[in-house]
Amino acid sequence: MIDQAFAPAATAIAQGGIPGAVLGVVTASGERWTTHAGLAQRVPHPEPLTADHWFDLASVSKVIFTTTAILQLAEQGRVDLDRPITDAIPDLRQYDVANAAERKLTFRDCLAHRTFLPAVEPIYTYGDDPRRLRAFVLQREWKHGPPVYSDINFILLGIAIERITGAPLAAWPLGAGLGFGPPPGPAVATEFCHWRGRVLKGEVHDENCAALGGQAGHAGLFGTVAGVLDFAQGLLDGSGASPFMLSAIRAIQHEHRTCGWERKFPGWSGGQACSDDTIGHTGFTGTGLWVDLGRGIAWTLLTNRVHPTRHFDSGISALRPATGDAVIAAWGSLS
């Protein structure tokens, strides 16, 4: 079954769209399958990909780490999702307390990307001191626009976690096979970064996250296929998610978004064969995780599609839904 589900990725590797890929599938009962092919690195010299390689999860960090942490803090009574994020960050826009719209944003607004904040900003171009850049994020008067998927939302949530816990994000307990970089094992290569002047391997790809010290609410997490599947299984069997958390990540908050996650919608990355009770999230580096809560099955497709450059069409936007549909076709008897 796993070979059938991996067929779209195998074709993408053979055609040169992506260097390599790992596919992992897990069920609520704990059965799991993994397979891999291709290269962990093309340049400066080829390196075969293994199932033990660590991937820069990019924005999948938003759901595995940040969303989970905020919801756990909410369940502990340390966060009220419908209260302003200034409960945790009282100095947000502290020079315009009376008028700053940022001060009215709630934790839930940020989780669901229903704010006016921009999608992204080249924060790393404003300096190289992580503490100063955090201050910049908090004091900047952000240009207002319609609600969009925004890294700034999750950078704020990451700062909130740091303030509430009094500890860096890397201190948060994570399962084996997950952690902020550098990873303890072999890592896949991502992009040749013109800002840093080298091929990145074992260091965070996202420039803003790197400038913020490698730990941020929107990116920075590394993981192996086993680590990602362990997290997904916890959602499926309830061992890693309480009823409160499951309700929050299922319930639509804005358009097709729940707290942190996307829920199945026409044309989304998880394909159309999964049940309507499916959530997922992708990462810019070529990663993704989808959890079909209705069928009791989850899958992760981990690729290094930005290696050695993001500036070409890797075909990832078609590969992801094709893989999701292939997974459901292969394991459809579980439904």
Residue pairs with C-beta under 8 A, 6 or more apart in sequence:
1 25
1 33
1 330
1 331
2 23
2 25
2 33
2 34
2 35
2 330
3 35
4 326
4 329
4 330
5 23
5 25
5 299
5 323
5 326
5 327
5 329
5 330
5 331
6 21
6 23
6 35
6 37
6 323
6 326
7 326
8 319
8 322
8 323
8 326
9 18
9 21
9 23
9 37
9 301
9 303
9 319
9 323
10 37
12 18
12 21
12 303
12 314
12 315
12 319
13 19
13 20
13 21
13 37
13 38
15 315
17 305
17 313
17 314
17 315
17 316
17 319
18 38
18 286
18 303
18 304
18 305
18 314
18 315
18 316
18 319
19 38
19 39
19 40
19 41
19 42
19 49
19 188
19 189
19 303
19 304
19 305
19 307
20 36
20 37
20 38
20 39
20 40
20 49
20 188
20 303
20 304
21 36
21 37
21 38
21 49
21 301
21 302
21 303
22 34
22 35
22 36
22 49
22 51
22 53
22 55
22 225
22 300
22 301
22 302
22 303
23 34
23 35
23 36
23 225
23 299
23 300
23 301
23 302
23 323
24 32
24 33
24 34
24 225
24 226
24 228
24 229
24 299
24 300
24 302
25 32
25 33
25 34
25 229
25 297
25 298
25 299
25 327
25 331
26 32
26 229
26 232
26 233
26 236
26 297
26 298
26 299
27 233
27 236
27 296
27 297
27 298
27 331
27 334
28 233
28 236
28 237
28 296
28 297
29 237
29 296
30 233
30 237
32 229
32 233
34 51
34 225
34 226
34 229
36 49
36 50
36 51
36 225
37 49
38 49
39 46
39 47
39 48
39 49
40 47
40 48
40 49
40 50
40 53
40 186
40 187
40 188
40 189
40 304
41 47
41 188
41 189
41 199
41 201
41 304
41 307
42 189
42 307
42 308
43 189
43 192
43 199
43 307
43 308
44 199
47 189
49 188
50 186
51 224
51 225
51 226
52 185
52 186
52 224
53 185
53 186
53 187
53 188
53 224
54 183
54 184
54 185
54 186
54 187
54 188
54 202
54 222
54 223
54 224
55 187
55 188
55 222
55 223
55 224
55 225
55 285
55 287
55 302
55 304
56 181
56 187
56 188
56 190
56 200
56 204
56 205
56 222
56 283
56 285
56 287
57 64
57 219
57 221
57 222
57 223
57 228
57 283
57 285
57 287
57 302
58 205
58 206
58 219
58 283
58 284
58 285
58 287
59 151
59 218
59 219
59 281
59 282
59 283
59 284
60 221
60 223
60 228
60 281
60 282
60 283
60 287
60 288
60 289
61 217
61 218
61 219
61 220
61 221
61 283
62 154
62 217
62 218
62 219
62 260
62 281
63 249
63 260
63 261
63 281
63 289
64 178
64 221
64 223
64 228
64 231
64 289
65 169
65 172
65 174
65 178
65 217
65 221
66 154
66 157
66 158
66 161
66 217
66 218
66 260
67 111
67 249
67 259
67 260
67 261
68 245
69 161
69 172
70 79
70 81
70 107
70 111
70 157
70 160
70 161
70 259
70 260
71 244
71 245
71 248
71 249
71 259
71 260
72 245
73 79
73 161
73 164
73 165
74 80
74 81
74 107
74 244
74 248
75 242
75 244
75 245
78 164
79 87
79 88
79 107
79 160
79 164
80 87
80 107
81 106
81 107
81 108
81 111
81 248
81 259
82 106
82 107
82 108
83 106
83 107
84 103
84 104
84 105
84 106
85 92
85 105
85 106
85 107
85 109
85 110
85 156
85 157
85 160
86 92
86 103
88 159
88 160
88 163
88 164
89 138
89 156
89 159
89 160
89 163
91 138
92 100
92 102
92 103
92 138
92 156
93 100
93 102
93 103
93 138
93 139
93 141
94 138
94 139
95 139
96 141
97 103
100 141
101 116
101 144
102 117
102 142
105 115
105 117
105 156
107 157
107 160
108 253
108 259
109 115
109 153
110 153
110 154
110 156
110 157
111 153
111 157
111 253
111 259
111 260
112 253
112 254
112 257
112 258
112 259
112 260
113 147
113 148
113 149
113 150
113 153
113 254
113 257
114 147
114 253
114 254
114 257
115 147
115 150
115 152
115 153
116 142
116 144
116 145
116 146
116 147
117 142
117 145
117 150
117 152
117 153
118 142
118 143
118 145
118 148
118 150
118 152
119 148
119 149
119 150
119 151
120 150
120 151
120 152
120 208
121 142
121 151
121 152
121 208
122 207
122 208
123 133
123 136
123 137
123 155
123 208
123 211
123 212
124 133
124 195
124 207
124 208
124 210
124 211
126 133
126 136
127 133
127 136
127 211
128 211
130 211
130 212
130 213
133 211
133 212
134 159
134 212
137 152
137 155
137 156
137 159
138 156
138 159
142 152
147 254
147 255
151 208
151 218
151 219
152 218
153 218
154 216
154 217
154 218
155 208
155 212
155 216
155 217
155 218
156 217
157 217
158 169
158 215
158 216
158 217
158 218
159 217
160 217
161 169
161 172
161 217
162 168
162 169
165 171
165 172
168 215
169 180
169 215
169 216
169 217
169 220
170 179
170 180
170 215
174 221
175 227
175 230
175 231
175 234
176 226
176 227
176 230
177 223
177 224
177 225
177 226
177 227
177 228
177 230
178 221
178 222
178 223
178 224
178 227
178 228
178 230
178 231
179 221
179 222
179 223
180 214
180 215
180 220
180 221
180 222
181 187
181 202
181 203
181 204
181 214
181 220
181 222
182 202
182 203
182 222
183 202
183 222
185 224
187 201
187 202
187 222
188 201
188 304
188 307
189 199
189 200
189 201
189 304
189 307
189 308
190 199
190 200
190 201
190 205
190 285
190 304
190 306
190 307
191 199
191 200
191 205
191 306
191 307
191 308
191 309
191 310
192 198
192 199
192 200
192 308
192 309
193 199
193 200
193 205
193 207
195 207
196 210
199 307
199 308
202 222
203 210
203 214
204 210
204 214
204 219
204 220
205 219
205 284
205 285
205 306
206 216
206 218
206 219
206 220
206 284
208 216
208 218
208 219
209 215
209 216
209 218
209 219
209 220
214 220
219 283
223 302
225 300
225 302
228 289
228 300
228 302
229 298
229 300
230 240
231 240
231 289
232 289
232 291
232 298
232 299
232 300
233 239
233 240
233 298
234 240
234 241
235 241
235 246
235 249
235 291
235 293
235 298
236 291
236 293
236 296
236 297
236 298
238 246
241 249
246 293
248 258
248 259
249 258
249 259
249 260
249 261
249 279
250 258
250 263
250 277
250 279
250 293
251 258
251 259
252 258
252 263
253 259
255 265
256 262
256 263
256 264
256 265
256 268
257 263
258 279
260 281
261 279
261 280
261 281
262 268
262 269
262 279
262 280
262 281
263 278
263 279
264 270
264 272
264 274
264 275
264 276
264 277
264 278
264 279
264 280
266 272
267 321
268 280
268 321
269 280
269 282
269 288
269 290
269 317
269 320
269 321
269 324
270 278
270 280
270 290
270 320
270 321
270 324
271 320
271 321
271 322
271 323
271 324
271 325
271 327
271 328
272 321
272 325
273 324
273 325
273 328
273 329
273 332
274 290
274 292
274 294
274 295
274 324
274 328
275 292
275 293
275 294
275 295
275 335
276 294
277 292
277 293
277 294
278 290
278 291
278 292
278 293
278 294
278 295
279 290
279 291
279 293
280 288
280 289
280 290
280 291
281 288
281 289
282 288
282 320
284 306
284 310
285 303
285 304
285 305
285 306
286 302
286 303
286 304
286 305
286 306
286 314
286 316
287 300
287 301
287 302
287 303
288 300
288 301
288 302
288 320
289 298
289 299
289 300
290 298
290 299
290 300
290 324
291 298
292 298
292 328
294 335
295 328
295 331
295 334
295 335
296 334
297 327
297 328
297 331
297 334
299 323
299 324
299 327
301 319
301 320
301 323
303 314
303 316
303 319
305 314
305 316
306 314
328 335
